Amino acid sequence: MNFDDFIKLRSKIENIQLPAEASQFKMSPPFRKELLEENRIKMKTARKAAVMALFYPNQAYETMLVLILRNTYKGVHSAQIGFPGGKLELEDESLKSAAIRETFEEVGVREQDIEVWREISNLYIPPSHFLVQPYIGIVEKTPVFLKQDAEVKAIIEVPLTEFLNENSVVTKTVTTSYIEKIDVPAFVLQDYVVWGATAMMLSEVKDILKEVCYL
């Protein structure tokens, strides 16, 4: 999709009713509902984090989405694909501010260049005990990415057309924090497998975009 055409979707994206869990569960591991029931009380004390679904034009003015491959470390999200983002810090005025700051720190997009369109549905991640608030935002010019080497192994640029293609959704066998070798729904984007929390948030972004394109 041409980026000018994407920009024209702004008012629809800002005003659409969010599909929320209806979208998230399309890409959730099969045990997700049981985990949520088990953690209803615990969720009230969850740590806060924010991430950014950041769209931008490439040199050919195609609409792109940036994701990151996290470094390998001792943690539940080691070596996984995610959005730029991270935990809420004392310096942050809001979750939106945290998402913008973390996007700058992880992929080098200047905070003043990021325009946030809206927040979408938050998501609780039981293994890390985080409640994550995603945002949809844009950068109007092709960004020069600069990855944070300490946390980011690779920056992944995904064409919107690839993201919206139904063939990007597959089933993969993965090992989770709870079960070894279980089949889960996943996206395959730029040859990277995206599953779990990021896939669930991507699912809502995808459903929003699919809907507004036909409104």
PyMOL commands that set and color helices and strands:
alter all, ss='L'
color gray80, all
select helices_A, chain A and resi 3-7+10-15+21-27+32-38+42-45+95-107+111-113+160-164+166-168+197-212
alter helices_A, ss='H'
color red, helices_A
select strands_A, chain A and resi 47-57+63-70+81-82+85-87+115-119+123-125+130-138+152-159+169-174+182-189+192-194
alter strands_A, ss='S'
color yellow, strands_A
deselect
rebuild
show_as cartoon
